C-alpha cells in the first residue's frame, strides 16, 4: 500500500476510532466511569476480541497491517504529550506533612505487587504460554511484577479532581504515592529492559545514556525551561513551539538509549516551572493529547486477543493475576495507610485510587511487546488486569464514601513538594 493509498485509510480509521471512543466513553460515563475507561474498552472492542471476531473483513479494511505502524507512531505522540503533562502535574502536587505516610504507601504499593507478580509467573511458567521463545523466565517474571506495581497516576489525578477531593488528606496521599510509584516503576522497567537485551553493550548504553540524560535535564533543561517560560521576548505561541521541540528531543534521546520516549517526556515535565505561562502551554497541548491517545488504545486493542482465554490455563492465570494485582496493590496500600494511623475511610480511599493501572500499564505492556518480552497471551492477560483494576476504582470509591464518610473538615497538606528528575 503506497502512502497515497494509506492516507485516506488513516483518516477513516481516526474517524472511526474517535467516534467509537466517544460513544463508549459516554456509555461508560452513565455508569460512573471516567472517559479514559471508555477509551480503553473501545480500543479492545475495535480489535480481534470483538470487531475482528464478528466482522473480520471490516476490521481488516479499517486497520490493514500497513496502517498499524502509523497508528503506533501517532499514538506515541499522544503518549509523549500525556506523559509530559503527567510529569508537570506531579511536579506541582502538594504533600506537605504527609511525606512519611505517602512514602510508606508508595513502598508497599510497589513492593507487594512486584514480589507477588514475580512469584506468580515463576509458579505458572511451566503451565502457561507466557514468554516468547528465547526470553528468560526471570525477565518475564520481573516485567510482570513491574507492570503490576504501576499506578495510573494521570487517571488518579483526574478522578480526584473530578470528585473535588484535590485538597483532602486522602487525595494528597494518593497523588504523592501514585506519582512516586510510577517513577519507581518506570525506573525498574528500564532496568528490566536493559537486562532483557542479554548483552553488556545495550545495558551500558542505557545506564550511561540515562546518566547523561539526568544531567541534561538538571543542568540544561531545567534552567532552559524556566527561561523559556519567563522571558518577555516570547509570546505563548513561541513558548509552545519551544516546549514541543525540547519535548520531542527528550523523547528521541530516551528512545535511542533504550529508555523509550515516555521516560523522556515525563522527566521533562518535571523540569517545567509552575508559572502561568507554563500552565497555558501545558493546557494548550491537552486537547491534542485527547485526540491522539485514543489511537494508542486502538493499537493496544489490535494486539489484545480475549479469544485466548478459551485455553483453560491462560484463563486461570488471568484470574490469578487479577487477584494478585488487587491484593498486592489495594491490600498493601490499605495496610500501609492503616499502619501509619490513617482512619479506615482514608486508608480505603487511598487504596482504591492506588489500585487503578489504566493507561500507564498499557504503555508498559506496549513497551514490553515492542521489546519482545511479552507474547500474545501475557499481553492479553495484563490488558485484562488493567481494565478490571481501573473499572473497579469508581464503584469502590462510591462504596467507601457511602459506608465510611469523612468529617467535613478533613486536614489537607500545607506546603508544595517539588519533584527532582
C-alpha positions as CSV (number, residue, x, y, z in Angstrom):
1,X,0.0,0.0,0.0
2,X,1.5,3.3,-1.1
3,X,1.5,6.4,1.1
4,X,-1.1,7.9,-1.2
5,X,-3.4,4.9,-0.6
6,X,-2.6,4.8,3.1
7,X,-3.5,8.4,3.9
8,X,-7.3,8.0,3.3
9,X,-7.3,4.8,5.2
10,X,-5.6,6.6,8.1
11,X,-8.2,9.4,8.1
12,X,-11.1,7.0,8.0
13,X,-9.6,4.9,10.8
14,X,-9.2,8.0,13.0
15,X,-12.8,9.0,12.4
16,X,-14.0,5.5,13.4
17,X,-11.7,5.4,16.5
18,X,-12.8,8.8,17.8
19,X,-16.5,8.1,17.3
20,X,-16.3,4.7,18.9
21,X,-14.3,6.0,21.8
22,X,-16.7,8.9,22.3
23,X,-19.7,6.6,22.2
24,X,-18.3,4.0,24.6
25,X,-17.0,6.7,26.9
26,X,-20.5,8.2,27.0
27,X,-22.0,4.8,27.9
28,X,-19.4,4.1,30.5
29,X,-19.9,7.6,31.9
30,X,-23.5,6.7,32.5
31,X,-22.2,4.0,34.8
32,X,-19.9,6.5,36.6
33,X,-16.7,5.7,34.8
34,X,-14.1,8.3,33.7
35,X,-13.6,8.8,30.0
36,X,-10.3,7.0,29.9
37,X,-12.0,3.8,30.9
38,X,-14.4,4.1,27.9
39,X,-11.4,4.7,25.6
40,X,-9.6,1.6,26.9
41,X,-12.7,-0.5,26.4
42,X,-13.3,1.0,22.9
43,X,-9.7,0.1,21.9
44,X,-10.4,-3.6,22.9
45,X,-13.7,-3.6,21.1
46,X,-12.1,-2.5,17.8
47,X,-9.6,-5.3,18.0
48,X,-9.8,-9.0,17.3
49,X,-11.7,-9.6,20.6
50,X,-14.9,-8.2,19.1
51,X,-14.8,-6.4,15.7
52,X,-12.3,-8.9,14.4
53,X,-14.4,-11.8,15.7
54,X,-17.8,-10.6,14.4
55,X,-16.7,-8.7,11.2
56,X,-13.2,-9.7,10.4
57,X,-13.4,-8.3,6.9
58,X,-14.4,-4.9,8.2
59,X,-11.6,-4.8,10.8
60,X,-9.1,-5.7,8.1
61,X,-10.4,-3.0,5.8
62,X,-10.3,-0.4,8.6
63,X,-7.0,-1.4,10.1
64,X,-4.8,-3.1,7.5
65,X,-1.4,-4.3,8.5
66,X,0.3,-1.4,6.8
67,X,-1.7,1.1,8.9
68,X,-0.8,-0.3,12.3
69,X,2.7,1.2,12.4
70,X,1.2,4.6,11.6
71,X,-1.3,4.2,14.4
72,X,1.6,3.3,16.7
73,X,3.7,6.3,15.8
74,X,0.8,8.8,16.0
75,X,-0.3,7.2,19.3
76,X,3.2,7.6,20.6
77,X,3.0,11.3,20.0
78,X,-0.2,11.3,22.1
79,X,1.6,9.4,24.9
80,X,4.6,11.7,24.8
81,X,2.3,14.7,25.3
82,X,0.3,12.8,28.0
83,X,3.4,11.8,30.0
84,X,4.8,15.3,29.7
85,X,1.5,16.5,31.3
86,X,1.8,13.8,34.0
87,X,5.3,14.9,34.9
88,X,4.2,18.5,35.1
89,X,1.2,17.6,37.3
90,X,3.5,15.5,39.5
91,X,5.9,18.4,40.0
92,X,3.1,20.7,41.2
93,X,1.3,18.4,43.6
94,X,1.2,19.1,47.4
95,X,2.1,16.6,50.1
96,X,3.4,18.7,53.0
97,X,3.1,17.0,56.3
98,X,2.2,13.7,54.7
99,X,5.6,12.6,53.3
100,X,6.1,9.7,55.6
101,X,2.6,8.3,55.1
102,X,3.0,8.7,51.3
103,X,6.4,7.1,51.4
104,X,5.0,4.1,53.3
105,X,2.0,3.7,51.0
106,X,4.3,4.0,47.9
107,X,6.8,1.5,49.2
108,X,4.1,-1.0,50.0
109,X,2.3,-0.3,46.7
110,X,5.4,-1.1,44.7
111,X,7.0,-3.9,46.7
112,X,4.0,-6.2,47.3
113,X,2.6,-6.4,43.7
114,X,6.2,-6.7,42.4
115,X,7.0,-9.7,44.6
116,X,3.6,-11.3,44.1
117,X,3.8,-10.9,40.3
118,X,7.3,-12.4,40.1
119,X,6.2,-15.4,42.3
120,X,3.1,-16.0,40.2
121,X,5.0,-16.1,36.9
122,X,7.7,-18.4,38.3
123,X,5.0,-20.8,39.6
124,X,3.0,-20.7,36.3
125,X,5.8,-20.5,33.8
126,X,5.8,-24.3,33.0
127,X,2.0,-24.4,32.7
128,X,1.0,-21.3,30.7
129,X,2.5,-20.0,27.4
130,X,3.7,-16.7,28.9
131,X,7.0,-15.9,27.3
132,X,8.3,-15.6,23.7
133,X,11.0,-18.0,22.6
134,X,14.4,-17.1,23.8
135,X,13.3,-14.8,26.6
136,X,14.4,-16.0,30.1
137,X,11.5,-16.7,32.5
138,X,13.2,-14.4,35.0
139,X,12.9,-11.4,32.7
140,X,9.2,-12.1,32.0
141,X,8.6,-12.5,35.8
142,X,10.3,-9.2,36.5
143,X,8.4,-7.5,33.8
144,X,5.0,-8.8,35.1
145,X,6.0,-7.7,38.6
146,X,6.8,-4.2,37.4
147,X,3.6,-4.0,35.4
148,X,1.5,-4.9,38.4
149,X,3.4,-2.3,40.5
150,X,2.3,0.6,38.2
151,X,-0.4,3.0,39.3
152,X,-2.4,5.1,36.8
153,X,-1.2,8.5,38.1
154,X,-2.9,10.6,35.3
155,X,-6.2,8.9,35.8
156,X,-5.9,9.0,39.6
157,X,-5.3,12.8,39.4
158,X,-8.3,13.2,37.1
159,X,-10.6,11.2,39.4
160,X,-9.5,13.2,42.5
161,X,-10.1,16.5,40.6
162,X,-13.5,15.4,39.2
163,X,-14.7,14.4,42.7
164,X,-13.5,17.6,44.2
165,X,-11.0,15.9,46.5
166,X,-7.8,17.6,45.5
167,X,-7.4,19.3,48.9
168,X,-8.3,16.3,51.0
169,X,-5.9,14.2,53.1
170,X,-6.5,11.0,51.1
171,X,-6.3,12.9,47.8
172,X,-2.9,14.3,48.7
173,X,-1.6,10.9,50.0
174,X,-2.8,9.1,46.8
175,X,-1.4,11.7,44.5
176,X,2.1,11.7,46.1
177,X,2.2,7.9,46.5
178,X,0.9,7.3,43.0
179,X,3.4,9.6,41.4
180,X,6.3,8.1,43.3
181,X,5.1,4.6,42.4
182,X,5.1,5.4,38.7
183,X,8.6,7.0,38.9
184,X,10.0,3.9,40.7
185,X,8.1,1.5,38.3
186,X,9.5,3.3,35.2
187,X,13.0,3.1,36.6
188,X,12.5,-0.6,37.3
189,X,11.1,-1.2,33.9
190,X,14.1,0.5,32.3
191,X,16.3,-2.0,34.3
192,X,14.3,-4.9,33.1
193,X,14.6,-3.8,29.5
194,X,18.3,-3.3,29.9
195,X,18.7,-6.8,31.3
196,X,16.5,-8.3,28.6
197,X,19.0,-7.3,25.9
198,X,21.2,-10.1,27.1
199,X,24.5,-8.3,26.4
200,X,26.5,-5.7,28.2
201,X,26.6,-3.2,25.3
202,X,22.9,-2.1,25.2
203,X,22.7,-2.2,29.0
204,X,25.8,0.1,29.3
205,X,24.3,2.4,26.7
206,X,21.1,2.6,28.7
207,X,22.8,3.2,32.0
208,X,25.3,5.7,30.6
209,X,22.7,7.4,28.5
210,X,20.4,7.7,31.5
211,X,23.1,9.4,33.5
212,X,23.8,11.8,30.7
213,X,20.0,12.4,30.3
214,X,19.6,13.2,34.0
215,X,22.5,15.7,33.8
216,X,20.9,17.3,30.8
217,X,17.6,17.6,32.5
218,X,19.1,19.1,35.6
219,X,21.7,21.4,34.2
220,X,20.3,22.3,30.8
221,X,16.5,21.6,30.5
222,X,15.5,22.9,34.0
223,X,17.1,26.4,33.7
224,X,16.2,26.4,30.0
225,X,12.5,25.7,30.5
226,X,12.5,28.4,33.3
227,X,13.9,30.9,30.9
228,X,11.6,29.9,28.1
229,X,8.6,30.4,30.4
230,X,9.7,33.7,31.9
231,X,11.3,35.7,29.1
232,X,9.3,38.7,28.0
233,X,10.6,38.4,24.4
234,X,8.5,35.4,23.6
235,X,4.7,35.0,23.3
236,X,2.8,31.9,24.2
237,X,2.9,30.6,20.6
238,X,6.7,30.7,20.7
239,X,6.8,29.1,24.1
240,X,4.6,26.3,22.8
241,X,6.8,25.7,19.8
242,X,9.9,25.7,22.0
243,X,8.4,23.3,24.5
244,X,7.3,20.8,21.8
245,X,10.8,21.0,20.2
246,X,12.5,20.2,23.5
247,X,9.9,17.6,24.4
248,X,10.4,15.7,21.1
249,X,14.2,16.0,21.5
250,X,13.9,14.4,25.0
251,X,11.7,11.7,23.6
252,X,14.1,11.0,20.8
253,X,17.1,10.8,23.2
254,X,15.5,8.3,25.6
255,X,14.2,6.2,22.7
256,X,17.7,6.0,21.3
257,X,19.3,4.9,24.6
258,X,16.6,2.2,25.2
259,X,14.5,4.0,27.8
260,X,11.7,4.8,25.4
261,X,10.1,8.1,24.6
262,X,7.6,8.2,27.6
263,X,10.5,8.4,30.1
264,X,12.0,11.5,28.4
265,X,8.6,13.1,28.2
266,X,7.8,12.5,31.9
267,X,11.2,13.7,33.0
268,X,10.9,16.9,31.0
269,X,7.5,17.6,32.6
270,X,9.2,17.5,36.0
271,X,11.5,20.4,35.0
272,X,8.9,22.9,33.9
273,X,8.3,25.6,36.5
274,X,4.9,26.2,37.9
275,X,4.1,29.6,36.3
276,X,1.1,31.0,34.5
277,X,2.8,30.8,31.0
278,X,3.6,27.2,31.7
279,X,0.0,26.5,32.7
280,X,-1.1,27.9,29.4
281,X,1.4,26.0,27.3
282,X,0.5,22.7,29.0
283,X,-3.2,23.5,28.7
284,X,-2.7,24.2,25.0
285,X,-1.3,20.7,24.5
286,X,-4.1,18.9,26.3
287,X,-6.7,18.9,23.5
288,X,-4.2,17.4,21.1
289,X,-3.5,14.7,23.6
290,X,-7.2,13.9,23.8
291,X,-7.3,13.3,20.1
292,X,-4.1,11.2,19.7
293,X,-4.2,9.0,22.8
294,X,-7.3,7.0,21.6
295,X,-5.2,5.9,18.6
296,X,-2.8,4.3,21.2
297,X,-5.8,2.5,22.8
298,X,-6.8,1.1,19.5
299,X,-3.3,-0.1,18.7
300,X,-3.3,-1.9,22.0
301,X,-6.7,-3.3,21.3
302,X,-5.5,-4.7,18.0
303,X,-2.9,-6.7,19.9
304,X,-5.4,-7.9,22.5
305,X,-7.0,-11.3,21.9
306,X,-9.5,-12.3,24.5
307,X,-10.2,-15.4,22.5
308,X,-7.0,-16.8,24.1
309,X,-9.0,-17.2,27.3
310,X,-10.6,-20.3,25.8
311,X,-7.4,-22.0,26.8
312,X,-8.1,-23.0,30.5
313,X,-4.5,-22.5,31.7
314,X,-4.5,-18.9,30.3
315,X,-7.9,-18.1,31.8
316,X,-6.8,-19.5,35.2
317,X,-3.6,-17.5,35.1
318,X,-5.6,-14.3,34.1
319,X,-7.9,-14.8,37.1
320,X,-4.9,-15.4,39.4
321,X,-3.1,-12.3,38.0
322,X,-6.2,-10.1,38.7
323,X,-6.4,-11.4,42.2
324,X,-2.7,-10.9,42.9
325,X,-2.8,-7.4,41.4
326,X,-5.7,-6.3,43.7
327,X,-4.2,-8.0,46.8
328,X,-0.8,-6.6,46.1
329,X,-1.8,-3.0,45.4
330,X,-5.1,-2.4,47.2
331,X,-4.3,-4.6,50.1
332,X,-0.7,-3.4,50.7
333,X,-1.6,0.3,50.3
334,X,-4.6,-0.1,52.7
335,X,-2.4,-1.9,55.2
336,X,0.4,0.7,55.0
337,X,-2.0,3.6,55.4
338,X,-3.6,1.9,58.5
339,X,-0.2,1.2,60.0
340,X,0.6,4.9,59.6
341,X,-2.5,5.7,61.7
342,X,-4.9,6.8,59.0
343,X,-8.6,6.3,59.6
344,X,-10.3,3.4,57.8
345,X,-12.1,5.8,55.4
346,X,-8.9,7.5,54.4
347,X,-7.0,4.2,54.0
348,X,-9.7,2.6,51.9
349,X,-9.9,5.7,49.6
350,X,-6.1,5.7,49.1
351,X,-6.1,2.0,48.4
352,X,-8.9,2.3,45.9
353,X,-7.2,5.1,44.0
354,X,-3.8,3.4,44.0
355,X,-5.2,0.1,42.7
356,X,-6.0,1.5,39.2
357,X,-3.5,0.7,36.5
358,X,-5.2,2.2,33.5
359,X,-3.2,3.8,30.7
360,X,0.1,3.6,32.5
361,X,0.1,-0.3,32.4
362,X,-1.0,-0.3,28.8
363,X,2.1,1.9,28.0
364,X,4.3,-0.5,29.8
365,X,2.7,-3.5,28.0
366,X,3.3,-2.0,24.6
367,X,6.9,-1.3,25.5
368,X,7.3,-4.9,26.5
369,X,5.6,-6.0,23.3
370,X,7.9,-3.9,21.2
371,X,11.0,-5.2,23.1
372,X,9.9,-8.8,22.5
373,X,9.4,-9.6,26.2
374,X,5.7,-10.0,26.1
375,X,3.8,-12.6,24.0
376,X,0.1,-12.5,22.9
377,X,-1.2,-14.4,25.9
378,X,0.6,-12.4,28.5
379,X,-0.3,-9.2,26.8
380,X,-4.0,-10.1,26.8
381,X,-3.8,-11.1,30.5
382,X,-2.3,-7.9,31.6
383,X,-4.7,-5.8,29.5
384,X,-7.5,-7.6,31.5
385,X,-5.7,-6.6,34.7
386,X,-5.6,-3.0,33.6
387,X,-9.3,-3.0,32.6
388,X,-10.5,-4.7,35.8
389,X,-8.5,-2.7,38.3
390,X,-9.3,0.6,36.5
391,X,-13.1,-0.1,36.1
392,X,-13.4,-1.1,39.8
393,X,-12.0,2.2,41.0
394,X,-15.0,4.5,40.8
395,X,-17.5,1.9,42.2
396,X,-15.1,1.2,45.1
397,X,-14.8,4.9,45.9
398,X,-18.6,5.3,45.8
399,X,-19.0,2.3,48.2
400,X,-16.3,3.7,50.6
401,X,-17.9,7.2,50.5
402,X,-21.3,5.6,51.4
403,X,-20.0,3.4,54.2
404,X,-17.1,5.4,55.6
405,X,-18.0,9.1,55.3
406,X,-15.3,11.5,56.4
407,X,-15.6,14.7,58.5
408,X,-16.4,17.8,56.5
409,X,-13.1,19.5,57.5
410,X,-10.6,16.8,56.6
411,X,-7.0,18.1,57.2
412,X,-5.1,18.9,54.0
413,X,-1.4,19.3,53.3
414,X,0.3,22.6,53.9
415,X,3.2,23.1,51.5
416,X,4.2,22.1,48.0
417,X,6.9,19.5,47.3
418,X,8.9,19.8,44.1
419,X,10.0,16.6,42.3
420,X,13.6,16.3,41.1
421,X,14.1,14.4,37.8
